[in-house]
Each structure stands twice: as structure tokens, then as C-alpha cells.
Amino acid sequence: MLESSIELLKSLDLKGVVTDYIVEKILDKGVQKTKHLFNTHLSNVEKLSGPPPDEYETFLKTYDLSVSEDIVMQHVVANLNAASIWSKEINFNLSKRSRDLEKIFVDIDLFLSPLRHRYSADEELETIKSSRIKKYLNKNILIYGGPGAGKTTLIKNICNSLLFEPSEGKFSCPILIRFRELDYTSYEDPERRNLFAILIDAFGIVIKYPESKITKVFNQNIQLMKLAVIEFLEQGRILAIFDGFDEIPDMELKSLIERDFEALALGLKNSKFILTSRNGDFNLSLTNTHTFEICPLNDAQIFEVDTQLAKQ
């Protein structure tokens, strides 16, 4: 099964993804380090457990910490395949057909600081071209923009570049999380109402505690999720891309996930994340994170978009 996933990855012909590098970082290091974390945790649980032996035996039967090369590789390849398809095209509300992103995309401008951080409306903020944004991945990246500003289009272009242009070797691969596409019924239980549950699901990692023990005896599963995710991302050298924070429908869950991004920003050193959100939805100032805001298109950019659309 692992071999077939590796062959499928090679067949995707993603120039930005080096299969051997994924195997080295995600499987040989990410999976193995996470396994070690789980084994250490289980050993500590056994030493510190308070229930009687018969109750503890029942606990172990429903206690599941697992991460396997086969399942992780299946999830990674499926994510990369979906991202490669999604990032190639752009849809317009008034158009009945999708357009080729590479032919439509215009190199837009980004403010190096959100507009709300200005001291006055007259203050001019420095800008960069969006084509330079990957140079800022020495830290995490947060991108703001109003409705229709082009946040998702920009993320598609970044994904496309990461997947189809030769890799610089900084990251093993990007992993895409689209908040609007998640099944939020999977995150209704209190112990799964967090960003880390979303990420372990994305990688096929299993952290399951018996329901009766989650709060009464072994109130450690959320912390273990956090440790496992950060360890896996770090060892795997993964760039996590989160599109559309503002599209999380549950306001309480949105607040919890916003808090978790700060924990993620503090925990990552080798790996990084990119997050997009509407202005005013994500309010934390994240540690170790560059913050940008999409500029309105100027006349020349609007003309270029219109010209490219007319050609298709």
C-alpha cells in the first residue's frame, strides 16, 4: 500500500514536490518521531494510572494512539492531488465556466502591515508584489483581505507555485486546509473543538481516548494532539496552508481555533503556515508571523485582468 501511494505521488508530476524528500522528512522522521511520542505517552499513562486493573484493561481496549506510514502517505498524496487540481483554476460568480489561473492571475500588491494598524488615514504603508511573498516564509504568514479581494485566488497561485515550480528544498510539501470545505460535525465533541484535531485528521493520525476518561482521569488528549501535530509538522518540514478562516461557521469554534494558531505559531520553527482571513475576523497578533493585507487593484491591474479574461 505504501509503495502504491509513493508511485501515485510520482505520477502527479509535481515539480515542487520531491518524493524522496517527503519519504525522508514525513515518513522517516515525522511518523517515527510521532510514534515515539505516543509510546512515551502510553508508558507514562501506564505508570500513573489510578483505575483498578480491570477498569484499566477496559480503558486500554478503547484507547488508540496510532500513526502509520501507509495511512499518512495516503492522506498526504490525496491532499496534494486535490490541491494540484484546485489551484489550477479560478471561478467567477457570473461565469459559467472556470478559467486557467496562470492565464488570469495578476501580480497584485500587498500591504506589509494591515490598514487598521495605521496611525492615520493619510499614512502610506509599504507594499510588495505578491510574487515575492514566498521570500517571507522565514516566518508564518497571515494574509488579510476584504470580501472579493482575492485571498483565495492568491492562495491558489501560491499553491500552484509550490507544487509545480522546482522546489527550493525548504519544505517537503504544502498541505492545504480549506475551512469552508470541512465537515464541522466531526468537531462537535469538546475534546475535538480545536485546530489540532483538524490537522491530525488531515494526516490520518489517530488520538482517541475513552469518552468516560477524557475529563475524569486522563485529561491529556488535547495537549497530546498539540504535541503530536507540532512534532509531526516540524519533523516533516511541512508548509500548512489554511484558506478562509472567516468561513468557519461556528463562532465559538472559530474563537478556539484562533487561539490555537498562536500556539502553532509559537511551536513551529522548521515548518511554517500561511493563513488567510477577512479583515476583522482574525484579531490576534501572532508571534513569529508576517502580516499582510491585499491592496485594491489599481487601474493597470484591472485592465490586465479584463484583457486576459477577454482572451479566454
BAMI-146735 format. One line per field, with one value per residue: residue number from 1; y negated, z negated, x negated of N, C-alpha, C in turn; residue in one letter. Coordinates in pm, whole numbers, plus 50000, padded with zeros to 5 digits. Example, Ala and Ser with C-alpha at 12.3 -4.5 7.8 and 13.67 -1.06 7.14 Angstrom:
REM residues 2
k <- 1,2
nc2 <- 50569,50225
nc3 <- 49220,49292
nc1 <- 48681,48715
cac2 <- 50450,50106
cac3 <- 49220,49286
cac1 <- 48770,48633
cc2 <- 50330,49997
cc3 <- 49220,49213
cc1 <- 48680,48710
r <- A,S
END
This chain:
REM residues 312
k <- 1,2,3,4,5,6,7,8,9,10,11,12,13,14,15,16,17,18,19,20,21,22,23,24,25,26,27,28,29,30,31,32,33,34,35,36,37,38,39,40,41,42,43,44,45,46,47,48,49,50,51,52,53,54,55,56,57,58,59,60,61,62,63,64,65,66,67,68,69,70,71,72,73,74,75,76,77,78,79,80,81,82,83,84,85,86,87,88,89,90,91,92,93,94,95,96,97,98,99,100,101,102,103,104,105,106,107,108,109,110,111,112,113,114,115,116,117,118,119,120,121,122,123,124,125,126,127,128,129,130,131,132,133,134,135,136,137,138,139,140,141,142,143,144,145,146,147,148,149,150,151,152,153,154,155,156,157,158,159,160,161,162,163,164,165,166,167,168,169,170,171,172,173,174,175,176,177,178,179,180,181,182,183,184,185,186,187,188,189,190,191,192,193,194,195,196,197,198,199,200,201,202,203,204,205,206,207,208,209,210,211,212,213,214,215,216,217,218,219,220,221,222,223,224,225,226,227,228,229,230,231,232,233,234,235,236,237,238,239,240,241,242,243,244,245,246,247,248,249,250,251,252,253,254,255,256,257,258,259,260,261,262,263,264,265,266,267,268,269,270,271,272,273,274,275,276,277,278,279,280,281,282,283,284,285,286,287,288,289,290,291,292,293,294,295,296,297,298,299,300,301,302,303,304,305,306,307,308,309,310,311,312
nc2 <- 50120,49875,49846,49818,49572,49404,49437,49328,49063,48990,49006,48782,48579,48345,48082,47930,48094,48327,48662,48837,48668,48619,48876,48905,48688,48674,48944,49102,48936,48761,48939,49139,49000,48912,49155,49232,49036,49108,49365,49304,49149,49336,49513,49351,49310,49566,49594,49395,49439,49452,49614,49926,50252,50406,50211,50050,50218,50229,49966,49957,50103,49936,49722,49537,49459,49383,49388,49433,49523,49595,49495,49221,49146,49197,49000,48765,48775,48774,48520,48354,48413,48322,48050,47976,47989,47810,47568,47490,47364,47093,46960,46747,46560,46476,46619,46908,47099,47229,47068,47073,47042,46954,46803,46595,46477,46192,46016,45904,45633,45614,45487,45430,45430,45451,45236,45139,45096,44855,44527,44302,44208,44095,44196,44360,44693,44937,45148,45473,45686,45961,46181,46200,46311,46563,46533,46443,46651,46714,46676,46743,46670,46436,46339,46077,45963,45796,45890,46062,45968,46122,46324,46609,46659,46569,46753,46985,46934,46930,47196,47328,47244,47355,47625,47680,47553,47582,47715,47540,47672,47605,47682,47996,48042,47869,47862,47845,47684,47616,47411,47373,47611,47811,48078,47997,48133,48324,48205,48146,48258,48177,48229,48223,47979,47792,47662,47851,48102,48091,48093,48341,48511,48445,48564,48828,48925,49087,49012,49119,49122,49303,49205,49173,49124,48894,48642,48715,48882,48905,48638,48539,48547,48333,48176,48367,48394,48142,48154,48373,48282,48055,48176,48355,48183,48029,48219,48322,48110,47945,47725,47573,47474,47262,47180,46925,46854,46698,46831,47027,47162,47178,46974,46996,47212,47097,46897,47058,47190,46973,46901,47132,47101,46924,47085,47268,47102,47035,47282,47380,47410,47516,47573,47401,47189,47066,46839,46726,46462,46275,45919,45818,46058,46237,46164,46173,46083,46250,46432,46450,46413,46286,46025,45943,45734,45744,45525,45294,45346,45168,44934,45028,45298,45388,45347,45532,45776,45772,45779,46030,46197,46150,46278,46544
nc3 <- 50000,49919,50113,50343,50295,50302,50567,50689,50607,50746,51003,51021,51104,50987,50983,50775,50560,50409,50412,50268,50069,49927,49829,49666,49479,49391,49354,49256,49051,48945,48898,48745,48521,48410,48346,48145,47955,47892,47784,47559,47419,47369,47206,46983,46904,46824,46601,46430,46397,46230,46212,46110,46197,46369,46472,46596,46793,46959,47036,47194,47415,47561,47607,47824,47992,48279,48563,48890,49158,49403,49394,49341,49570,49769,49705,49739,50013,50129,50046,50176,50442,50465,50405,50620,50835,50757,50742,50999,51136,51161,51046,51140,51010,51191,51414,51617,51650,51548,51524,51650,51410,51430,51661,51601,51360,51189,51084,50782,50537,50201,49881,49635,49380,49194,49283,49066,48876,48917,48812,48894,49146,49355,49360,49541,49639,49676,49961,50123,50410,50482,50585,50448,50205,50105,50022,49770,49601,49390,49161,49027,49221,49241,49414,49485,49619,49781,49860,50164,50234,50326,50183,50179,50446,50450,50270,50417,50628,50490,50396,50644,50741,50547,50588,50862,50951,50952,50649,50366,50155,49892,49767,49730,49851,49940,49742,49774,49613,49633,49494,49550,49657,49469,49270,49022,48834,48739,48545,48310,48056,47732,47685,47937,48047,48180,48347,48374,48382,48634,48790,48724,48835,49103,49162,49105,48854,48546,48244,47978,47698,47435,47389,47130,46980,47056,46926,46660,46573,46752,46858,47092,47364,47549,47516,47597,47867,47961,47912,48076,48334,48370,48344,48560,48785,48762,48780,49027,49196,49312,49498,49393,49525,49480,49582,49571,49296,49201,49287,49115,48966,48704,48435,48175,48205,48396,48244,48066,48242,48343,48117,48104,48322,48233,48052,48235,48392,48205,48163,48397,48580,48782,48970,49129,49150,49366,49357,49445,49408,49372,49322,48985,48888,48792,48514,48349,48282,48415,48292,48434,48703,49025,49133,49378,49599,49860,50132,50293,50640,50885,51162,51383,51322,51317,51584,51701,51602,51718,51987,52008,51944,52159,52360,52322
nc1 <- 49917,49806,49608,49764,49886,49665,49587,49813,49787,49554,49654,49813,49657,49544,49345,49253,49249,49056,49029,48855,48767,49000,49048,48824,48850,49127,49212,48985,48896,49106,49331,49204,49102,49341,49459,49282,49338,49604,49563,49410,49594,49799,49661,49617,49882,49950,49786,49879,50145,50461,50695,50856,50714,50890,51060,50876,50782,51005,51001,50765,50843,51002,50850,50662,50380,50234,50020,49932,49711,49829,50100,50063,49918,50108,50300,50147,50078,50335,50420,50232,50290,50557,50513,50350,50525,50728,50587,50531,50733,50972,51276,51542,51814,52015,51961,51999,51813,51494,51172,50835,50595,50325,50329,50490,50417,50299,50016,50053,50062,49941,50003,49755,49834,50137,50413,50554,50365,50254,50153,50284,50528,50397,50147,49895,49848,49592,49554,49548,49495,49709,49581,49347,49394,49325,49067,49087,49123,48962,49086,49417,49715,49975,50256,50463,50779,51050,51397,51402,51153,50948,50821,50840,50776,50512,50398,50438,50262,50019,50011,50006,49761,49588,49631,49583,49354,48996,48862,48727,48632,48682,48919,49090,49336,49645,49944,50287,50555,50886,51107,51378,51461,51459,51598,51789,51933,51771,51628,51760,51756,51631,51353,51250,51276,51089,50795,50595,50714,50829,50599,50473,50657,50626,50385,50428,50373,50435,50587,50737,50934,51101,51434,51540,51319,51200,51234,51239,51024,50795,50711,50568,50569,50608,50381,50198,50268,50187,49906,49842,49913,49746,49494,49504,49540,49306,49090,49155,49117,49321,49528,49804,50110,50375,50687,50928,51018,51227,51450,51529,51807,51904,51906,51799,51621,51456,51332,51185,51013,50872,50724,50565,50399,50209,50068,49968,49806,49612,49498,49380,49081,48903,49097,49375,49673,49936,50200,50524,50763,51068,51074,51090,51194,51001,50828,50605,50265,50017,49736,49407,49481,49544,49754,49988,50185,50418,50394,50622,50701,50517,50565,50419,50383,50648,50715,50542,50642,50900,50827,50700,50915,51082,50948,50994
cac2 <- 50000,49759,49835,49767,49429,49337,49436,49231,48930,48966,48990,48649,48493,48216,48045,47870,48196,48432,48780,48887,48573,48646,49003,48879,48596,48705,49083,49146,48851,48719,49053,49210,48917,48912,49287,49228,48954,49188,49473,49243,49108,49455,49564,49265,49338,49694,49575,49302,49468,49477,49707,50066,50323,50446,50090,50003,50307,50180,49839,49981,50158,49826,49615,49556,49360,49453,49317,49532,49471,49617,49405,49084,49124,49189,48869,48661,48782,48729,48375,48292,48430,48228,47913,47951,47966,47688,47447,47459,47293,46990,46946,46617,46577,46452,46700,47046,47192,47191,47014,47115,46943,46899,46706,46485,46418,46069,45998,45797,45568,45645,45400,45501,45421,45427,45095,45098,45064,44719,44424,44210,44248,44038,44266,44453,44819,45001,45263,45564,45765,46092,46279,46205,46349,46683,46492,46409,46773,46733,46676,46774,46560,46411,46250,46022,45904,45783,45982,46047,45902,46213,46406,46748,46659,46558,46881,47079,46905,46975,47343,47367,47221,47452,47760,47702,47495,47659,47690,47484,47765,47557,47762,48121,48022,47796,47933,47744,47696,47514,47411,47380,47746,47908,48132,47949,48229,48403,48125,48102,48304,48077,48257,48209,47843,47722,47669,47968,48214,48076,48131,48486,48574,48422,48655,48965,48963,49119,48992,49149,49158,49344,49086,49161,49090,48771,48535,48766,48944,48876,48511,48504,48572,48210,48143,48465,48354,48028,48202,48461,48201,47974,48268,48409,48075,47990,48322,48341,47988,47924,47591,47586,47360,47256,47080,46887,46860,46631,46917,47120,47118,47182,46863,47044,47290,47001,46835,47159,47213,46853,46918,47240,47053,46866,47199,47323,47006,47045,47415,47415,47349,47563,47566,47274,47192,46948,46830,46611,46428,46142,45816,45814,46190,46288,46042,46188,46053,46376,46434,46512,46414,46168,45996,45864,45709,45729,45391,45288,45345,45037,44931,45112,45438,45415,45357,45658,45884,45766,45820,46175,46261,46137,46371,46683
cac3 <- 50000,49915,50243,50442,50267,50350,50714,50726,50589,50859,51126,51023,51176,50918,50984,50647,50455,50431,50341,50171,49957,49848,49757,49561,49374,49334,49309,49174,48932,48888,48845,48641,48400,48352,48282,48020,47863,47848,47698,47432,47351,47320,47095,46868,46861,46752,46471,46344,46398,46100,46207,46081,46315,46463,46539,46682,46910,47045,47089,47300,47533,47637,47612,47953,48044,48390,48681,48975,49284,49512,49386,49357,49710,49843,49679,49799,50159,50162,50028,50283,50567,50462,50412,50755,50922,50708,50761,51141,51196,51083,51084,51118,50978,51306,51526,51611,51662,51477,51609,51618,51316,51478,51767,51547,51237,51197,50967,50705,50434,50063,49775,49540,49250,49216,49282,48933,48792,48948,48711,48952,49279,49453,49354,49651,49597,49776,50028,50203,50507,50428,50634,50354,50072,50056,49959,49631,49527,49272,49054,49074,49297,49227,49522,49472,49738,49775,49947,50306,50255,50397,50089,50226,50572,50414,50212,50529,50700,50405,50403,50777,50748,50461,50641,51000,50979,50882,50505,50309,50051,49757,49715,49804,49935,49876,49712,49783,49534,49674,49384,49598,49703,49359,49211,48884,48742,48682,48443,48213,47922,47668,47697,48077,48091,48185,48473,48378,48427,48780,48851,48715,48935,49236,49181,49073,48721,48457,48100,47929,47557,47394,47355,46986,46914,47111,46825,46524,46536,46840,46926,47159,47508,47628,47511,47680,48006,47988,47918,48192,48455,48382,48369,48696,48880,48750,48836,49167,49272,49390,49503,49381,49585,49432,49659,49533,49153,49180,49331,49008,48936,48561,48377,48061,48260,48460,48138,48015,48346,48345,48006,48136,48417,48155,48003,48350,48428,48104,48163,48522,48611,48915,49056,49123,49205,49430,49321,49499,49335,49396,49223,48870,48838,48713,48444,48272,48342,48394,48276,48542,48820,49109,49161,49499,49642,50006,50179,50405,50772,50949,51296,51474,51290,51362,51730,51734,51576,51822,52113,52005,51949,52295,52448,52296
cac1 <- 50000,49717,49543,49860,49904,49545,49595,49916,49728,49464,49734,49875,49562,49536,49203,49217,49254,48956,49080,48757,48762,49121,49026,48724,48895,49258,49222,48873,48879,49234,49407,49128,49098,49475,49472,49205,49417,49718,49514,49371,49717,49867,49582,49645,50019,49948,49721,49952,50289,50520,50807,50827,50665,50994,51107,50768,50780,51112,50951,50668,50910,51064,50751,50596,50286,50170,49974,49866,49658,49926,50215,50014,49883,50234,50359,50063,50092,50471,50424,50154,50364,50670,50460,50298,50641,50796,50506,50510,50845,51040,51416,51605,51956,52101,51917,52046,51701,51373,51064,50699,50540,50199,50355,50571,50363,50222,49929,50116,49981,49976,49951,49669,49900,50281,50454,50603,50251,50206,50180,50382,50572,50305,50018,49872,49787,49507,49616,49465,49569,49745,49484,49234,49439,49256,48942,49118,49154,48878,49186,49551,49774,50118,50299,50598,50839,51194,51472,51371,51023,50858,50744,50834,50702,50371,50357,50428,50139,49908,50013,49964,49617,49520,49648,49542,49223,48892,48856,48604,48589,48709,49029,49111,49455,49754,50069,50392,50677,50984,51204,51516,51490,51452,51721,51780,51995,51660,51559,51860,51719,51545,51211,51208,51307,50961,50721,50509,50796,50840,50472,50446,50744,50568,50272,50465,50322,50547,50573,50872,50945,51236,51512,51561,51193,51142,51230,51231,50897,50682,50743,50443,50572,50593,50239,50128,50292,50100,49769,49827,49920,49625,49382,49517,49512,49166,49004,49189,49086,49442,49588,49950,50180,50513,50760,51063,51052,51356,51559,51567,51944,51931,51831,51721,51510,51366,51253,51091,50912,50788,50629,50472,50299,50098,49989,49897,49701,49507,49438,49313,48951,48863,49215,49447,49808,49995,50341,50597,50886,51124,51042,51178,51233,50889,50788,50482,50136,49946,49591,49328,49569,49558,49895,50008,50323,50426,50429,50718,50639,50507,50625,50341,50412,50785,50708,50474,50738,51004,50766,50680,51047,51135,50876,51033
cc2 <- 49874,49737,49777,49617,49349,49329,49336,49089,48896,48938,48853,48547,48352,48177,47985,47969,48308,48552,48829,48797,48591,48773,48981,48798,48641,48846,49120,49063,48816,48831,49119,49130,48913,49045,49289,49147,49034,49298,49420,49204,49228,49516,49482,49289,49466,49678,49494,49334,49501,49580,49846,50139,50359,50325,50038,50089,50265,50049,49862,50032,50048,49704,49635,49436,49429,49358,49418,49468,49481,49512,49260,49054,49115,49050,48757,48658,48734,48578,48303,48301,48331,48084,47879,47923,47832,47562,47407,47368,47190,46977,46805,46637,46566,46535,46844,47146,47138,47142,47065,47007,46877,46791,46582,46408,46296,46054,45877,45740,45606,45539,45484,45494,45395,45278,45049,45064,44925,44623,44323,44256,44198,44111,44365,44576,44877,45123,45349,45629,45905,46201,46294,46270,46472,46650,46458,46532,46811,46728,46727,46651,46555,46307,46208,45971,45896,45886,45957,45984,45990,46301,46549,46757,46651,46690,46987,47058,46950,47127,47391,47353,47325,47592,47782,47635,47571,47616,47630,47571,47721,47642,47890,48108,47929,47890,47827,47780,47582,47516,47423,47522,47849,47954,48100,48037,48317,48331,48067,48145,48206,48102,48243,48070,47758,47743,47799,48094,48210,48125,48280,48561,48560,48520,48801,49016,48983,49094,49006,49194,49211,49222,49065,49114,48954,48662,48588,48812,48896,48752,48458,48506,48447,48167,48239,48436,48241,48072,48285,48380,48122,48061,48318,48302,48038,48092,48342,48223,47953,47777,47609,47459,47367,47144,47054,46906,46803,46719,47028,47077,47105,47076,46906,47123,47198,46935,46931,47184,47093,46860,47023,47197,46986,46976,47260,47232,47013,47177,47448,47338,47386,47553,47433,47294,47059,46951,46709,46589,46293,46045,45825,45948,46252,46170,46053,46138,46171,46356,46497,46519,46280,46149,45902,45834,45683,45587,45398,45287,45202,45046,45025,45260,45478,45433,45490,45777,45888,45815,45972,46250,46259,46237,46515,46712
cc3 <- 50000,50051,50348,50422,50319,50502,50762,50713,50705,50987,51135,51092,51118,50905,50851,50532,50491,50345,50235,50049,49867,49765,49641,49446,49309,49278,49213,49047,48867,48824,48730,48511,48331,48285,48148,47914,47807,47752,47561,47352,47291,47201,46969,46813,46779,46613,46375,46330,46258,46097,46163,46208,46415,46540,46635,46807,47010,47112,47208,47428,47620,47649,47739,47988,48158,48502,48764,49105,49396,49511,49404,49503,49797,49828,49746,49950,50202,50150,50141,50417,50574,50475,50552,50853,50887,50746,50907,51200,51102,51137,51051,51100,51100,51428,51509,51622,51587,51577,51559,51532,51371,51584,51716,51436,51267,51069,50887,50601,50296,49970,49679,49398,49275,49206,49144,48838,48822,48834,48762,49093,49387,49457,49470,49599,49711,49834,50096,50308,50449,50472,50540,50222,50017,49989,49811,49548,49427,49146,49113,49145,49273,49331,49499,49608,49722,49863,50094,50336,50329,50306,50140,50358,50546,50357,50322,50605,50622,50410,50538,50793,50667,50519,50776,51039,50899,50736,50465,50194,49909,49689,49797,49898,49864,49848,49701,49696,49578,49573,49433,49636,49591,49317,49062,48785,48677,48567,48342,48071,47860,47689,47840,48133,48089,48320,48486,48418,48579,48848,48838,48813,49075,49266,49150,48943,48628,48312,48041,47784,47531,47344,47205,46913,46956,47005,46685,46484,46622,46924,46997,47311,47593,47630,47598,47829,48046,48005,48044,48322,48474,48411,48514,48800,48880,48816,48985,49256,49367,49385,49502,49433,49546,49506,49597,49387,49128,49218,49231,48957,48787,48491,48258,48109,48327,48358,48083,48115,48357,48235,48039,48237,48345,48101,48117,48391,48332,48115,48286,48540,48753,49016,49037,49169,49273,49400,49389,49418,49383,49287,49107,48816,48751,48646,48364,48352,48313,48381,48399,48673,48893,49141,49281,49517,49792,50042,50284,50538,50825,51093,51393,51450,51335,51514,51772,51713,51686,51956,52119,52011,52090,52391,52432,52341
cc1 <- 49913,49652,49637,49886,49785,49546,49700,49863,49636,49542,49801,49786,49560,49389,49158,49214,49157,48994,48983,48749,48883,49102,48929,48783,49026,49264,49110,48856,49012,49311,49333,49121,49234,49504,49400,49279,49533,49674,49474,49494,49788,49794,49608,49785,50023,49889,49807,50100,50340,50629,50765,50787,50773,51048,51001,50757,50888,51070,50859,50733,50972,50973,50669,50510,50214,50132,49896,49821,49760,50037,50174,49985,50008,50297,50279,50081,50231,50482,50350,50227,50481,50623,50410,50411,50707,50720,50487,50617,50904,51182,51465,51754,52047,52064,51961,51932,51579,51268,50930,50633,50415,50220,50428,50500,50276,50141,49978,50020,50034,49919,49868,49721,50047,50315,50496,50489,50194,50240,50282,50415,50476,50171,50007,49799,49705,49577,49510,49555,49595,49648,49365,49270,49367,49123,48962,49151,49045,48963,49318,49608,49924,50157,50443,50648,50989,51263,51439,51237,50924,50776,50729,50758,50552,50320,50345,50298,50016,49897,49959,49813,49540,49523,49580,49411,49118,48877,48722,48554,48616,48817,49043,49230,49552,49870,50178,50512,50769,51098,51348,51557,51490,51591,51718,51855,51888,51591,51657,51826,51619,51396,51160,51239,51179,50894,50643,50585,50813,50713,50442,50535,50686,50455,50306,50406,50441,50508,50713,50865,51086,51312,51523,51436,51138,51131,51206,51092,50782,50712,50618,50454,50555,50446,50158,50147,50197,49955,49745,49825,49791,49504,49385,49484,49364,49073,49030,49156,49201,49484,49740,50016,50326,50585,50897,51100,51191,51474,51591,51704,51977,51844,51746,51600,51408,51275,51148,50978,50819,50682,50524,50366,50182,50008,49908,49782,49583,49430,49355,49182,48908,48976,49285,49590,49840,50144,50404,50725,50938,51078,51142,51221,51125,50822,50659,50361,50045,49795,49527,49406,49566,49707,49906,50156,50323,50470,50540,50643,50630,50560,50551,50370,50553,50788,50646,50567,50844,50950,50749,50812,51103,51070,50924,51175
r <- M,L,E,S,S,I,E,L,L,K,S,L,D,L,K,G,V,V,T,D,Y,I,V,E,K,I,L,D,K,G,V,Q,K,T,K,H,L,F,N,T,H,L,S,N,V,E,K,L,S,G,P,P,P,D,E,Y,E,T,F,L,K,T,Y,D,L,S,V,S,E,D,I,V,M,Q,H,V,V,A,N,L,N,A,A,S,I,W,S,K,E,I,N,F,N,L,S,K,R,S,R,D,L,E,K,I,F,V,D,I,D,L,F,L,S,P,L,R,H,R,Y,S,A,D,E,E,L,E,T,I,K,S,S,R,I,K,K,Y,L,N,K,N,I,L,I,Y,G,G,P,G,A,G,K,T,T,L,I,K,N,I,C,N,S,L,L,F,E,P,S,E,G,K,F,S,C,P,I,L,I,R,F,R,E,L,D,Y,T,S,Y,E,D,P,E,R,R,N,L,F,A,I,L,I,D,A,F,G,I,V,I,K,Y,P,E,S,K,I,T,K,V,F,N,Q,N,I,Q,L,M,K,L,A,V,I,E,F,L,E,Q,G,R,I,L,A,I,F,D,G,F,D,E,I,P,D,M,E,L,K,S,L,I,E,R,D,F,E,A,L,A,L,G,L,K,N,S,K,F,I,L,T,S,R,N,G,D,F,N,L,S,L,T,N,T,H,T,F,E,I,C,P,L,N,D,A,Q,I,F,E,V,D,T,Q,L,A,K,Q
END
